[in-house]
């Protein structure tokens, strides 16, 4: 009987089963090699890292070993878009052309599913968070009456920032579980039952990390038991794990607690008599948290010495914790008669616990900081190093683990990725380069005379240089920025004199912008880092990717600074060991938007002369595809003319 790697190779080889059943089959040697490495990990219950360049066909290379192994497998992706592509396109492809008999399911976070119980309460007295959202009532009613999944992704016309959705879905704290009158027909429970019965379950990293946190804390599980996990877009794992293994108290959570309590109290006049005053006090404290401490947007380290604002905020946090405990005590007498009160007790106490942890700041493994946004405020505690957490909760469980992405390495080394995630030093890593011919299909351009990004002259000269490049490319470009400041400055300049439609992040939902970009062949899309990955525009619509500067994480960010300080205290240069490789991977992601097929051709442009003037620039250049390099605008003109 052939081994699993041998079976996979037989399926993918020239003249193999897939080639015979699929007329459009394209033989890719690197795909077979990757599939064999993944199959070996499944066969030997091992862990492996795989960097697979664009065009390798990595999805098929990991799905086939998973499906043929007989192991219950979770595929965790970086985004919900990729999750849906896997489930609705890639998995049906395997089933169609290989005739494989398997069950697959996909599972999202609970916030993606309509809660029947909360929707009934909403429709009894429709109150929208924003009055202008009321125009969606009829479509919501029609959809809720017909949907089989309750997945809000079916509501294509619903804005991404539809505020009222929080009243139509249930967080873990709001969910009544088995006590809910709609439990048997619950969309979330239906999806979980399908996942429990499936051979392969497609989730996203956010849900996976949420499940990992719940399991360890003894609050049950979200994802059914599994034997193997494949992490696609694995370069995102550290950031997402940091969010889920940290603590956060926000004005939004406080507001949600108050609004839910007010809704429940409408049904219980006796409780309302005692608690309305406390809810008004909570509203006032929430408003104070947003407006009375930090006046500018951004992230700010908490509890530095000799900080009067921090001292006031710390005292305020203690008073808020006392207020939340008192609120929980007020809900307590009513929880036996109404399960919804039990949920309010749990939420108020959890918020009190979390804010106490943040203001006491006793655990040196965390960094404590505030994040001020336009409409809200967060107090956070984030782990400085997620490696030990993942070692304890994931790596030591005897699972098959596959980490893959088009961008895991810096200078063709996995050291940075391995260190950041706390993976074992002897863990194998394999690089499979893109089959695309970058030497023929692309040109890498760095301006010769642009000032350094810190220069006050940089934004003005950046805008002029981008305009010159867009003239040569005839639009058809992504212009990607590392900051909103540069985005807004350049967008304003181009909007006044550009010959091409300028689509600017924030003017419309992300999906709508991308659809318009594909339709309008000479348009230009200007965006920040949320468009640097997970975006696929093959063909003539995209002929240039222009990046304003090397994507170093701002060193003043509290989490970045804490991680750099930790490395420095261990005798490691944080710039070369952390900041540079992190920026290399981000740059590879951004430039990777350009060449998505063998027929694509285009310009890769980085508007940062540090790429050629600084010694560390060689690290970036050695990590990028083998594109011809120029600093001559005439060469760019010739490239597009040819």
Secondary structure, 3 states (H helix, E strand, C coil): CCCHHHHHHHHHCCCCHHHHHCCCCCCCHHHHHHHHHHHHHHHHCCEEEEEECCCCCHHHHHHHHHHHHCCCEEEEECCHHHHHHHHHHHHHHHHHHHCCCCCEEECCCHHHECCHHHHHHHHHCCCCCCHHHHHHHHHHHHHHHHCCCCEHHHCCCCCCCCHHHHHCCCCCCCCCHHHCCCHHHCHHHHHHHHHHHCCEEEEEHHHHHHHHHHHHHCCCCCCCCCCEEEEECHHHHHHHHHHHCCEEEEHHHHHHHHHHHHHHHCCCHHHHHHHHHHHHHHHHHHHHHHHCCCCCCEEEECCCCCCHHHHHHHHHHHHHHHHHHHHHHHHHCCCCCCHHHHHHHHHHHHHHHHHHHHHHCCCCCEEEEEEECCCCEEEEEEECCCHHHHHHHCHHHCCEEEEEECCCCECCECHHHHHHHCCCCCCEEEEECCCCCHHHHEEEECCCCCCCCCCCCHHHHHHHHHHHHHHHHCCCEEEECCCHHHHHHHHHHHHHHCCCCEEECCCCCHHHHHHHHHHCCCCEEEECHHHCCCCCCCCCCCCEEEECCCCCCCCCCHHHHHHHHHHHHCCCCHHHHHHHHHHHHHHHHHHCCCCCCCCCCEEEEECCCHHHHCCCHHHHHHHCCCCEEECCHHHHHHHHHC
